[in-house]
Amino acid sequence: MTVTAHTESDRTGARTDEAATVIDGARERIDALDDRIIGLVQERMAVSAVIQDARIASGGRRVNLSRENEILVRFRDALGTPGTTLAMTLLELSRGRI
């Protein structure tokens, strides 16, 4: 079995060492941002659970569709059509499928 050594350009797709260095640094930043995003999504899910529990305990429904619609519009306005998909995913994570 032959083992091939991977170069910087193989790992990053860059054609120069300088570009590979830039890509590595940017990827580290993206990984850090992703960690923060995951933490924020988890925090959002916990806050949403508090809201749902309070709504249900007061005799209300688990989901407030008018509020969800506001969130969809907010994300669409800020991020375009893909923002709607992102908002739908956040809503699904926060309240489950309806």
DRENPA-3360 file (N, C-alpha, C; in nm, 2 decimals, always signed):
BEGIN
1 = MTVTAHTE = +0.08/-0.12/+0.00/+0.00/+0.00/+0.00/+0.09/+0.12/+0.00 ~ +0.06/+0.22/-0.09/+0.14/+0.34/-0.10/+0.07/+0.45/-0.02 ~ +0.14/+0.52/+0.06/+0.08/+0.64/+0.13/+0.14/+0.76/+0.06 ~ +0.04/+0.85/+0.03/+0.08/+0.98/-0.03/+0.08/+1.09/+0.07 ~ +0.19/+1.17/+0.07/+0.19/+1.28/+0.16/+0.10/+1.39/+0.10 ~ +0.03/+1.45/+0.18/-0.06/+1.56/+0.14/+0.01/+1.70/+0.16 ~ +0.01/+1.78/+0.06/+0.07/+1.91/+0.06/-0.04/+2.01/+0.11 ~ +0.01/+2.13/+0.14/-0.08/+2.24/+0.18/-0.18/+2.26/+0.07;
9 = SDRTGART = -0.14/+2.26/-0.06/-0.23/+2.28/-0.17/-0.34/+2.17/-0.18 ~ -0.30/+2.05/-0.15/-0.40/+1.94/-0.15/-0.51/+1.96/-0.05 ~ -0.47/+2.00/+0.07/-0.56/+2.02/+0.18/-0.65/+2.14/+0.16 ~ -0.60/+2.25/+0.11/-0.67/+2.37/+0.10/-0.73/+2.40/-0.04 ~ -0.67/+2.33/-0.14/-0.72/+2.36/-0.28/-0.64/+2.48/-0.33 ~ -0.55/+2.54/-0.26/-0.48/+2.65/-0.30/-0.36/+2.61/-0.40 ~ -0.32/+2.70/-0.48/-0.21/+2.67/-0.57/-0.08/+2.73/-0.52 ~ -0.08/+2.81/-0.42/+0.04/+2.87/-0.36/+0.04/+2.85/-0.21;
17 = DEAATVID = +0.16/+2.85/-0.15/+0.17/+2.84/-0.01/+0.11/+2.96/+0.06 ~ +0.12/+3.08/+0.00/+0.06/+3.20/+0.06/-0.09/+3.19/+0.06 ~ -0.15/+3.14/-0.04/-0.29/+3.12/-0.05/-0.34/+3.02/+0.06 ~ -0.26/+2.91/+0.07/-0.29/+2.81/+0.17/-0.29/+2.87/+0.31 ~ -0.19/+2.96/+0.34/-0.18/+3.02/+0.47/-0.31/+3.10/+0.49 ~ -0.35/+3.18/+0.39/-0.47/+3.26/+0.41/-0.59/+3.17/+0.43 ~ -0.60/+3.07/+0.36/-0.72/+2.98/+0.37/-0.72/+2.91/+0.51 ~ -0.60/+2.87/+0.55/-0.60/+2.81/+0.69/-0.64/+2.90/+0.80;
25 = GARERIDA = -0.60/+3.03/+0.79/-0.64/+3.13/+0.89/-0.79/+3.16/+0.88 ~ -0.84/+3.17/+0.76/-0.98/+3.20/+0.74/-1.07/+3.08/+0.79 ~ -1.02/+2.96/+0.77/-1.09/+2.84/+0.81/-1.10/+2.83/+0.96 ~ -0.99/+2.87/+1.03/-0.99/+2.88/+1.17/-1.09/+2.98/+1.22 ~ -1.10/+3.09/+1.16/-1.20/+3.19/+1.20/-1.34/+3.14/+1.17 ~ -1.36/+3.07/+1.06/-1.50/+3.01/+1.03/-1.53/+2.91/+1.14 ~ -1.43/+2.82/+1.18/-1.46/+2.72/+1.28/-1.50/+2.79/+1.41 ~ -1.43/+2.90/+1.45/-1.46/+2.97/+1.57/-1.60/+3.03/+1.56;
33 = LDDRIIGL = -1.64/+3.09/+1.44/-1.77/+3.15/+1.42/-1.88/+3.04/+1.43 ~ -1.85/+2.92/+1.37/-1.95/+2.81/+1.38/-1.97/+2.77/+1.52 ~ -1.86/+2.76/+1.60/-1.88/+2.73/+1.74/-1.97/+2.83/+1.81 ~ -1.95/+2.96/+1.78/-2.04/+3.06/+1.84/-2.18/+3.04/+1.79 ~ -2.20/+3.02/+1.66/-2.34/+3.00/+1.61/-2.41/+2.89/+1.67 ~ -2.34/+2.78/+1.69/-2.40/+2.66/+1.75/-2.44/+2.69/+1.89 ~ -2.35/+2.76/+1.97/-2.39/+2.80/+2.10/-2.51/+2.89/+2.11 ~ -2.52/+2.98/+2.01/-2.63/+3.07/+2.01/-2.76/+3.00/+1.97;
41 = VQERMAVS = -2.75/+2.90/+1.88/-2.87/+2.83/+1.85/-2.92/+2.74/+1.97 ~ -2.82/+2.69/+2.04/-2.86/+2.61/+2.16/-2.93/+2.70/+2.26 ~ -2.87/+2.82/+2.28/-2.93/+2.92/+2.37/-3.07/+2.96/+2.32 ~ -3.09/+2.98/+2.19/-3.22/+3.01/+2.14/-3.32/+2.90/+2.16 ~ -3.28/+2.78/+2.15/-3.37/+2.66/+2.17/-3.41/+2.66/+2.32 ~ -3.32/+2.69/+2.41/-3.36/+2.69/+2.55/-3.45/+2.80/+2.59 ~ -3.43/+2.92/+2.53/-3.53/+3.04/+2.56/-3.66/+3.00/+2.49 ~ -3.66/+2.95/+2.38/-3.79/+2.91/+2.31/-3.87/+2.81/+2.40;
49 = AVIQDARI = -3.80/+2.72/+2.46/-3.86/+2.62/+2.55/-3.93/+2.69/+2.67 ~ -3.86/+2.79/+2.72/-3.92/+2.87/+2.83/-4.05/+2.93/+2.79 ~ -4.05/+2.99/+2.67/-4.17/+3.06/+2.61/-4.28/+2.96/+2.59 ~ -4.25/+2.85/+2.53/-4.35/+2.75/+2.50/-4.41/+2.69/+2.63 ~ -4.33/+2.67/+2.73/-4.38/+2.62/+2.86/-4.47/+2.72/+2.92 ~ -4.44/+2.85/+2.92/-4.52/+2.95/+2.98/-4.65/+2.96/+2.90 ~ -4.65/+2.95/+2.77/-4.77/+2.96/+2.69/-4.86/+2.85/+2.71 ~ -4.81/+2.73/+2.72/-4.89/+2.61/+2.74/-4.95/+2.61/+2.88;
57 = ASGGRRVN = -4.87/+2.65/+2.98/-4.91/+2.65/+3.12/-5.03/+2.75/+3.13 ~ -5.03/+2.86/+3.05/-5.14/+2.96/+3.06/-5.26/+2.92/+2.98 ~ -5.25/+2.80/+2.92/-5.37/+2.75/+2.84/-5.36/+2.78/+2.69 ~ -5.24/+2.83/+2.65/-5.22/+2.87/+2.51/-5.17/+2.75/+2.43 ~ -5.15/+2.78/+2.30/-5.09/+2.68/+2.21/-4.94/+2.68/+2.22 ~ -4.88/+2.57/+2.18/-4.73/+2.55/+2.19/-4.67/+2.65/+2.09 ~ -4.73/+2.68/+1.98/-4.67/+2.76/+1.87/-4.76/+2.88/+1.84 ~ -4.69/+2.99/+1.82/-4.75/+3.12/+1.78/-4.72/+3.15/+1.64;
65 = LSRENEIL = -4.80/+3.11/+1.55/-4.77/+3.12/+1.40/-4.75/+3.26/+1.36 ~ -4.82/+3.36/+1.42/-4.79/+3.50/+1.37/-4.65/+3.54/+1.41 ~ -4.61/+3.50/+1.53/-4.47/+3.53/+1.57/-4.37/+3.46/+1.48 ~ -4.40/+3.34/+1.44/-4.30/+3.27/+1.35/-4.30/+3.34/+1.22 ~ -4.41/+3.39/+1.17/-4.41/+3.46/+1.05/-4.33/+3.58/+1.05 ~ -4.33/+3.66/+1.16/-4.25/+3.77/+1.18/-4.10/+3.74/+1.17 ~ -4.06/+3.62/+1.23/-3.92/+3.58/+1.23/-3.88/+3.54/+1.08 ~ -3.97/+3.47/+1.01/-3.94/+3.44/+0.87/-3.92/+3.57/+0.79;
73 = VRFRDALG = -4.00/+3.67/+0.81/-3.99/+3.79/+0.73/-3.86/+3.86/+0.77 ~ -3.83/+3.86/+0.90/-3.70/+3.93/+0.94/-3.58/+3.87/+0.88 ~ -3.57/+3.74/+0.88/-3.46/+3.67/+0.82/-3.46/+3.68/+0.67 ~ -3.57/+3.68/+0.60/-3.57/+3.70/+0.46/-3.53/+3.84/+0.42 ~ -3.58/+3.94/+0.50/-3.54/+4.08/+0.47/-3.39/+4.10/+0.49 ~ -3.33/+4.03/+0.59/-3.19/+4.05/+0.62/-3.10/+3.97/+0.53 ~ -3.14/+3.85/+0.49/-3.05/+3.75/+0.42/-3.10/+3.71/+0.28 ~ -3.22/+3.76/+0.24/-3.27/+3.71/+0.11/-3.34/+3.58/+0.13;
81 = TPGTTLAM = -3.38/+3.52/+0.02/-3.45/+3.39/+0.02/-3.39/+3.28/+0.11 ~ -3.25/+3.26/+0.10/-3.19/+3.16/+0.19/-3.22/+3.19/+0.34 ~ -3.24/+3.32/+0.37/-3.27/+3.35/+0.51/-3.40/+3.29/+0.56 ~ -3.49/+3.27/+0.47/-3.62/+3.21/+0.51/-3.59/+3.06/+0.54 ~ -3.51/+2.99/+0.47/-3.47/+2.85/+0.49/-3.40/+2.84/+0.63 ~ -3.31/+2.94/+0.65/-3.24/+2.94/+0.78/-3.34/+2.96/+0.90 ~ -3.43/+3.05/+0.88/-3.53/+3.08/+0.99/-3.61/+2.96/+1.01 ~ -3.65/+2.89/+0.90/-3.74/+2.77/+0.92/-3.66/+2.66/+1.00;
89 = TLLELSRG = -3.53/+2.65/+0.97/-3.45/+2.55/+1.04/-3.44/+2.59/+1.19 ~ -3.42/+2.72/+1.22/-3.41/+2.76/+1.36/-3.54/+2.74/+1.43 ~ -3.65/+2.77/+1.36/-3.78/+2.74/+1.42/-3.81/+2.60/+1.45 ~ -3.77/+2.51/+1.35/-3.79/+2.37/+1.37/-3.70/+2.32/+1.49 ~ -3.58/+2.36/+1.50/-3.50/+2.32/+1.61/-3.55/+2.37/+1.74 ~ -3.61/+2.49/+1.74/-3.66/+2.55/+1.86/-3.80/+2.50/+1.91 ~ -3.88/+2.45/+1.82/-4.01/+2.40/+1.86/-4.05/+2.27/+1.80 ~ -3.97/+2.21/+1.72/-4.01/+2.08/+1.66/-4.10/+2.11/+1.54;
97 = RI = -4.13/+2.00/+1.47/-4.22/+2.02/+1.35/-4.36/+2.04/+1.40 ~ -4.44/+2.12/+1.33/-4.58/+2.14/+1.37/-4.67/+2.07/+1.26;
% end
